[in-house]
Amino acid sequence: IRAKIVATREGGMITGEERLREYLGGLYGDVNGYDGRPTASQAARAEALARELEDVIREFNQLTAQRLPAVNRGLAAKHLEPVRVVSEADWQTRNAGEGAPPPAQSERRID
């Protein structure tokens, strides 16, 4: 699943490999870097990437539903903590405030 989301080849950005994360980042930069409305092709690309992301989410949910119980039974047999899947809502709560600060804090007026 990870290979569908991020570039995984050694060498990082140098290899030119792009996956979902890189495509989303590129689209975000293209749309954010222009003062006008997104183009029709950018809107279509956003929809296509959203569908790809939904496919990855569905695959992840199926994988964890099918395989994680057996993994956790094996961990429990060794008296180890189970692997818990963090819900998106819990992840959002835990990571609130991370990333770029709000514009009021990161931008300043120059007269």
N, C-alpha and C positions, 0 to 999 in steps of 0.2 A: 504494500500500500504506500509506503514512504516514497518509493521510486516514482509513483504517479504524482506525488505532491511536490517533491523538491528534487533538484538536480543532485545526483548521488555520485557522479564520477569524480575521481581524485583530480585535484587541480582547481576545483571550485569554478568560479566564473570564467577562468581562462579557457576551459574546454568548450564554451559556447552552448553547453547542454541547457535546455530549458524545459521546465515542467510547469505544472499548474501555478505554483507560487511565483515563479519568474514571469509567467504570462500575466498573472493578475497584477504584479508589481509594475510591469511595463505599461499595461492598460491604465492603471491608476496614474502613473506619471504622465502619460499622454493626455488624459482627460484633465488632470489637475494643473498641468502646465499651460493650459489654454484658457483664456477668459470667456470664450463662447461656449455654447452648448455642445455636448458630445455629438459626434457625427453619427449617422445611421449605422455605419460599419462598426463604430466603437460600441454603440448600444447593442448591436447584434453579437459582437464579440463578448460583451459582458454577460449576455444571456447564455451563450454557448459555454462560457467558463463556469457560470452558475450551475448549469446542468452537469458538467464534468465534476464539479465539487460535490453535488448531490449524489452522483454515482459513487464517488469515493467514500462519502459518509455512509451510504447504504452498505457498501462492501465492508467497511469497518464495523458497523453494527452487526452484520451477519457473522463476521469473523469472531467478534467478541462473544456473541450469543452462543456460537457453536463450540468454540475451542476453550474459552476462558474458564468455564466450570471445571473441565478436566485439569487444566493447569493449576487452578486453585486447590483442587483436591490433592494434587501432588505436593503442592506447597504445604498444605495443612498436615499431610502425612509426615513432613519433615519439620513440623512445628515452626513454619515460616509464615509471615504475613501474606494474605492474599493480594492479588493484583486487583485494584479497583479502578473502574472506568469513571473518570470525572465527567459529569454532565456538562453540557455547554453552559448552562446557567451558572453552575458552580464555578466553572473556569472563568467566566466573565466576572463574577463577584470577586474571586481571588486576584484577578489581574486588573481590576479597575484602577485607573490612575497610572498604569504603566504606559510606556511609550512616550510619544511627544507630549510635552506639556501643552495646556490650552493656549491658544494664540495670545491671550492677555499676558501670559508669562514669558512666552518665547519671542514675541515681537516687541519692538520699541519704536516709538516715533522719532524720526530725525527731522528737525526743522531747519 
